[in-house]
Amino acid sequence: MTWHPSAFARRMTGTWYGPAPSTSRRCPDGVGVRMASSVRAIVLAVADPLRSAPIPFNRPSVASNELAFVHDAIGRGHISGNGYYTARCEAVLAQLVGGGTVALTTSCTHALEMAALLLDLGPGDEVIVPSFTFVSTANAFALRGARPVFVDVRADTLNLDERLVEGAVTARTRAIVVMHYGGVACEMEAIAAIASRAGAVLLEDNAHGLFGAYRGRPLGSFGAAAALSFHESKNITCGEGGALVLNDASFVERALVLRDKGTNRTQFLRGEVDRYQWLDLGSSYVMSEMLAGFLYGQLDARAAIQQRRAEMWRRYQTELAGWAARRGVALPAVPPECEPSYHLFHLVLPSPDERPRFLAHLEAAGVQAAFHYQPLHVSPMGQRLGGRAGQCPVTESASARLVRLPLFHKLTPEEQDRIVEAVCRF
């Protein structure tokens, strides 16, 4: 890295990017973290200029033996998918989500699209979804001609507000989709009861929720089906990938047909038929064996990955608490019945006007933070589907004030020092 005089000047003028020399990293009461002594700052900066290297929002990393498993997959002579490592990953994931049948897919988006196909959705059908979520949560069902019905979220967890769901149910409601924001569970007992009364299928967008739980039960085990994500930003990753968890056994065989281009190729590979044919709608949703090998390596290291993420998440929660209380900033809320997945750590600032300044402040300190979902109901497509401004006021407000801090497996303690100190200087 090139050493620039401007970086030296920032240290001399009080914008210190490295950790303070005190033994406590917690934000003190009062005006916030002050700069370390000038002499120590200069010595450390000159000795190690990489201390000021920008901290990315996310840094994909190899956690354990991922590359060895990819190499083994190649050596086995089967890399197209639905092979040895696919089976191993599906077995581990089934155990983690409570025993449902798991089908690896090319993405969480494709897993949701499979769920929409399984329900035979079409024009005239309605699917209740939160407005504060990724576009795939709604798009998967809109692709089949169904109309997403946008419902607001709770102000504390930013999850689908169970108190508003029943009012959105109509005679056309075919499914209710929850998304566990940040890996903190929705109020599943209440929402499941509403779905049952409505005769609607409960589905989980569990992109954030692997390893999370609600009342001791794994997220991904509540819906008739649940979608998982292994995108590079998730706790467990293979770059791009997903899975569909099938908790309703009646969906399993058809799901495997849909995943394999609408054919019974899986039955053929199992030796149950002597040829495979086109039976149904479908697409190419099968994850390759090389990606499955990488994913298996991540799953093999899941205990260490989750332990580290939990440590970082709890440290943010503890060390930013005083600053947040003084500034009127909301930190993640975790109800007592929930065990989070430690997927992300977010702040909700007091006003939308503060977010651009806060992000610029962090960027100047060498910290790459990010906002998150834009309200689906007022997006151009959302409005075409009937959404309107003011329909989901909590979503509209929170999405304009939310900032996510870096949280990834290989984030170092020293980097987290810098992030915490930068936040507390705002």
C-alpha positions in Angstrom: 0.0 0.0 0.0 1.3 3.5 -0.8 1.9 5.8 2.2 0.2 9.2 1.5 1.1 12.4 3.4 -2.6 13.1 3.7 -3.1 10.0 5.8 -0.3 11.2 8.1 -2.0 14.6 8.3 -5.3 13.0 9.3 -3.6 11.2 12.2 -2.0 14.5 13.3 -5.3 16.4 13.2 -7.4 13.9 15.1 -8.9 11.4 12.7 -7.2 8.3 14.0 -8.0 5.1 12.1 -6.3 2.6 14.4 -7.4 1.2 17.8 -7.1 3.5 20.8 -4.4 2.3 23.2 -6.7 1.9 26.2 -7.6 -1.6 27.5 -11.3 -0.9 27.1 -12.7 -0.5 23.6 -16.2 0.5 24.9 -17.4 3.9 23.9 -17.0 6.1 27.0 -19.7 8.4 28.3 -19.5 12.0 27.2 -18.2 13.2 23.9 -17.0 9.9 22.6 -13.7 8.3 21.8 -10.7 10.7 21.7 -7.6 10.4 19.7 -4.7 8.3 21.1 -1.6 10.2 22.1 0.1 11.9 19.1 3.4 10.2 19.6 1.8 6.7 19.7 -0.4 7.5 16.7 2.6 8.6 14.6 4.8 5.6 15.6 2.0 3.1 14.8 1.1 4.8 11.6 4.6 4.9 10.2 5.4 1.4 11.5 2.2 -0.2 10.0 0.5 1.9 7.3 -1.8 -1.1 6.5 -3.7 -0.3 9.7 -5.5 2.4 7.7 -6.4 0.1 4.8 -10.2 0.4 4.2 -12.3 -2.2 5.9 -14.8 -3.6 3.4 -18.4 -4.2 4.2 -17.9 -7.9 3.4 -14.9 -10.0 2.8 -15.5 -13.5 1.4 -13.0 -16.0 2.8 -12.0 -19.6 3.0 -12.8 -20.9 6.4 -11.4 -24.4 6.4 -11.1 -27.2 3.7 -13.3 -25.7 1.0 -10.7 -25.9 -1.7 -9.8 -29.5 -0.9 -13.4 -30.5 -1.2 -13.7 -28.7 -4.5 -10.6 -30.6 -5.7 -12.1 -33.8 -4.5 -15.3 -33.1 -6.4 -13.4 -32.6 -9.6 -11.4 -35.8 -8.9 -14.7 -37.8 -8.6 -15.4 -37.0 -12.2 -18.9 -35.6 -11.6 -19.1 -31.8 -11.3 -22.5 -30.9 -12.9 -24.6 -31.3 -9.7 -26.8 -33.7 -7.8 -23.8 -35.8 -6.8 -21.7 -36.7 -3.8 -21.3 -33.3 -2.3 -24.8 -32.3 -3.0 -26.0 -35.2 -0.9 -23.6 -34.4 1.9 -24.7 -30.8 2.1 -28.3 -31.7 1.9 -27.9 -34.1 4.8 -26.2 -31.5 7.0 -28.7 -28.8 6.2 -31.6 -31.1 6.9 -30.2 -31.7 10.4 -29.7 -28.0 11.0 -33.2 -27.0 10.0 -35.0 -29.7 11.9 -35.3 -32.7 9.5 -37.1 -31.4 6.4 -36.0 -32.7 3.0 -33.4 -30.2 1.5 -32.8 -29.6 -2.2 -29.7 -27.5 -3.1 -30.4 -24.8 -5.7 -28.4 -22.3 -7.6 -29.7 -19.4 -5.4 -32.2 -18.5 -2.8 -34.2 -16.7 -5.5 -34.5 -20.0 -7.4 -35.6 -21.8 -4.3 -38.4 -19.2 -3.9 -39.4 -19.6 -7.5 -39.6 -23.4 -7.0 -41.9 -22.7 -4.0 -44.2 -20.6 -6.3 -44.2 -23.4 -8.9 -45.1 -26.0 -6.2 -48.1 -23.9 -5.2 -49.3 -23.7 -8.8 -49.8 -19.9 -8.4 -51.3 -17.9 -11.2 -53.3 -14.7 -12.0 -55.9 -13.9 -9.4 -53.9 -15.4 -6.5 -52.4 -13.2 -3.7 -49.3 -13.8 -1.6 -48.7 -11.7 1.5 -45.1 -10.5 1.8 -43.3 -7.9 3.9 -42.4 -4.7 2.0 -39.1 -4.6 3.8 -37.3 -7.5 2.2 -35.2 -8.4 -0.9 -37.0 -8.2 -4.2 -36.9 -12.0 -4.7 -39.4 -12.5 -1.8 -42.0 -10.9 -4.0 -40.7 -11.4 -7.5 -40.7 -15.2 -7.3 -44.5 -15.1 -6.9 -45.1 -12.2 -9.3 -43.4 -14.2 -12.0 -46.2 -16.8 -11.8 -48.8 -14.0 -12.1 -49.8 -13.8 -8.5 -50.1 -10.4 -6.8 -47.8 -9.7 -3.9 -49.7 -8.0 -1.1 -47.3 -5.8 0.9 -47.6 -5.6 4.6 -45.6 -3.4 7.0 -43.0 -4.6 9.5 -42.6 -4.1 13.2 -40.5 -1.2 14.4 -38.4 -3.3 16.7 -37.3 -6.4 14.7 -38.2 -5.1 11.2 -40.0 -8.3 10.7 -43.5 -8.8 9.2 -45.9 -7.3 11.7 -48.1 -10.2 12.8 -50.8 -7.7 14.0 -51.3 -6.5 10.4 -51.3 -9.8 8.6 -54.8 -10.9 9.2 -56.2 -7.6 7.9 -54.4 -8.3 4.6 -56.0 -11.7 4.1 -58.6 -12.1 1.4 -60.4 -15.0 -0.2 -57.6 -15.0 -2.8 -54.7 -15.3 -0.3 -52.8 -18.5 -1.2 -49.6 -18.0 0.8 -48.0 -15.9 3.6 -44.3 -15.4 3.3 -42.2 -14.4 6.3 -38.6 -13.1 6.1 -36.5 -13.3 9.3 -34.6 -10.0 9.1 -31.0 -10.3 10.3 -31.7 -13.9 11.4 -34.1 -12.8 14.2 -37.4 -14.8 14.0 -40.8 -13.4 13.1 -43.6 -14.1 15.6 -44.1 -17.6 14.1 -46.9 -18.8 16.4 -49.2 -15.9 15.6 -48.4 -15.9 11.9 -48.8 -19.7 11.6 -52.2 -19.5 13.3 -53.3 -16.8 10.8 -52.2 -18.9 7.9 -54.1 -21.9 9.2 -57.3 -19.9 9.6 -56.9 -18.5 6.1 -56.2 -21.8 4.5 -53.0 -20.3 3.2 -49.6 -21.9 2.9 -46.9 -20.6 5.2 -43.5 -20.1 3.5 -40.2 -18.9 5.0 -37.7 -16.7 3.2 -34.9 -17.9 5.5 -32.0 -16.2 3.6 -30.8 -14.6 6.9 -31.9 -17.2 9.3 -29.8 -20.4 9.1 -28.7 -21.2 12.7 -31.4 -19.0 14.2 -34.3 -20.3 16.3 -37.7 -19.4 17.6 -38.7 -20.9 21.0 -35.9 -23.4 20.5 -37.0 -24.5 17.1 -34.8 -23.9 14.0 -35.8 -21.2 11.6 -36.6 -22.9 8.3 -38.7 -25.6 10.0 -42.0 -23.6 10.3 -43.2 -23.2 6.8 -44.4 -25.9 4.4 -41.2 -24.8 2.5 -38.3 -22.5 3.3 -35.6 -20.9 1.2 -32.0 -20.7 2.2 -29.2 -18.5 0.8 -25.5 -19.1 0.4 -24.7 -15.8 -1.3 -21.2 -14.5 -0.6 -22.7 -12.1 2.0 -24.3 -14.9 4.1 -22.9 -16.7 7.2 -22.3 -19.8 5.1 -21.5 -19.3 1.5 -20.4 -20.7 -1.8 -20.5 -17.4 -3.7 -24.0 -18.0 -5.2 -26.2 -20.7 -4.1 -29.4 -21.7 -2.1 -31.6 -24.5 -1.0 -35.3 -25.3 -0.7 -36.3 -26.9 2.6 -39.4 -29.1 2.1 -41.2 -29.6 5.4 -44.4 -30.8 3.7 -43.5 -34.3 2.5 -46.1 -34.1 -0.3 -44.0 -31.5 -2.0 -40.7 -33.5 -2.2 -41.0 -35.6 -5.4 -42.5 -32.8 -7.4 -39.9 -30.3 -6.2 -37.1 -32.6 -7.4 -38.8 -32.7 -10.8 -39.1 -28.9 -10.9 -35.4 -28.5 -9.9 -34.3 -30.7 -12.8 -35.9 -28.9 -15.7 -39.3 -30.5 -15.2 -37.9 -34.1 -15.7 -37.7 -37.2 -13.5 -33.9 -37.3 -13.9 -33.5 -37.7 -10.1 -35.5 -40.9 -10.3 -33.4 -42.0 -13.2 -30.2 -41.5 -11.3 -31.6 -43.4 -8.4 -32.4 -46.3 -10.7 -36.1 -46.1 -10.3 -36.9 -45.6 -14.0 -34.9 -46.6 -17.1 -35.1 -43.2 -18.8 -36.1 -39.7 -17.8 -38.7 -37.6 -19.4 -40.3 -34.2 -19.3 -43.1 -34.4 -16.7 -43.8 -30.8 -15.5 -42.8 -27.2 -15.6 -39.3 -26.5 -14.2 -35.9 -25.0 -14.8 -32.3 -25.7 -14.2 -32.1 -25.1 -10.5 -29.4 -27.7 -9.6 -26.2 -26.4 -7.9 -22.9 -27.7 -9.4 -20.8 -30.2 -7.5 -17.9 -27.8 -7.3 -20.0 -25.2 -5.5 -21.5 -27.9 -3.3 -17.9 -29.0 -2.4 -17.1 -25.4 -1.4 -20.4 -25.2 0.5 -19.6 -28.4 2.3 -16.3 -27.0 3.5 -18.1 -24.0 4.9 -20.7 -26.2 6.6 -17.8 -28.3 8.0 -16.5 -25.1 9.7 -19.9 -23.8 10.8 -19.2 -24.0 14.5 -16.1 -21.8 14.3 -17.8 -19.4 11.8 -20.9 -19.0 14.0 -18.8 -18.6 17.2 -16.8 -15.8 15.6 -19.9 -14.0 14.2 -21.7 -14.2 17.5 -18.6 -12.7 19.3 -18.5 -9.8 16.8 -22.3 -9.2 17.0 -22.3 -9.2 20.8 -19.3 -6.9 20.9 -21.1 -4.3 18.7 -24.2 -4.6 20.8 -22.2 -4.0 24.1 -19.8 -1.4 23.0 -22.2 0.7 21.0 -25.0 0.7 23.5 -23.9 3.9 25.3 -23.3 5.8 22.1 -26.6 4.6 20.7 -28.6 5.6 23.8 -27.1 9.1 23.7 -27.7 9.6 20.0 -31.2 8.1 19.8 -30.0 5.2 17.6 -31.8 1.9 17.6 -29.7 -1.3 17.8 -30.9 -4.7 16.7 -33.8 -6.0 18.9 -33.9 -9.7 19.8 -37.1 -10.8 21.6 -36.5 -13.3 24.4 -38.0 -16.2 22.5 -35.5 -15.7 19.6 -32.0 -16.9 19.1 -30.5 -14.9 16.3 -28.3 -16.2 13.5 -25.9 -13.3 13.8 -26.2 -12.6 10.2 -26.0 -8.8 10.3 -25.7 -5.8 12.6 -27.6 -2.7 11.8 -28.2 0.7 13.3 -31.4 2.8 12.8 -30.5 6.5 13.0 -32.8 9.1 14.4 -33.5 10.7 11.0 -33.0 10.1 7.3 -30.9 13.3 7.1 -28.2 11.8 9.3 -27.6 8.7 7.2 -25.6 10.3 4.3 -23.5 12.2 6.8 -22.9 9.0 8.9 -21.9 6.9 5.9 -19.6 9.7 4.7 -18.1 9.9 8.1 -17.4 6.1 8.2 -16.0 6.2 4.7 -13.6 8.9 5.7 -12.5 6.7 8.5 -11.9 3.8 6.1 -15.0 1.8 7.0 -17.4 0.7 4.3 -20.9 0.5 5.7 -24.1 0.0 3.7 -27.8 0.7 3.8 -30.3 -2.0 3.0 -33.7 -2.8 1.4 -35.7 -0.1 -0.3 -39.5 -0.4 0.3 -40.9 -2.7 -2.3 -44.4 -1.2 -2.2 -43.2 2.1 -3.5 -40.7 0.8 -6.0 -41.7 1.3 -9.7 -42.7 -2.4 -9.9 -44.4 -2.4 -6.5 -46.6 0.5 -7.5 -47.5 -1.3 -10.7 -48.7 -4.1 -8.4 -50.9 -1.8 -6.4 -48.4 -0.4 -3.8 -48.7 3.2 -2.7 -46.8 5.7 -0.5 -47.9 5.6 3.1 -49.1 2.0 2.9 -46.2 0.7 5.1 -45.0 3.7 7.2 -42.6 1.7 9.4 -40.9 0.3 6.3 -40.6 3.7 4.7 -39.1 5.3 7.8 -36.7 2.5 8.8 -35.4 1.9 5.4 -34.3 5.5 5.0 -32.5 5.5 8.4 -30.8 2.0 8.5 -27.1 1.4 8.2 -25.3 -2.0 8.3 -21.8 -2.3 9.8 -19.2 -4.8 8.5 -19.7 -8.3 9.9 -17.9 -11.2 8.3 -16.0 -14.2 9.5 -12.5 -12.9 9.0 -13.1 -9.4 10.4 -10.2 -9.0 12.8 -10.5 -7.6 16.4 -8.3 -4.7 15.3 -10.6 -3.9 12.4 -13.6 -4.0 14.8 -11.7 -1.7 17.1 -11.5 0.8 14.2 -15.2 0.4 13.3 -16.4 0.9 16.9 -14.2 3.9 17.4 -15.3 5.5 14.1 -19.0 5.0 14.9 -18.5 6.5 18.4 -16.8 9.6 16.9 -19.9 10.5 15.0 
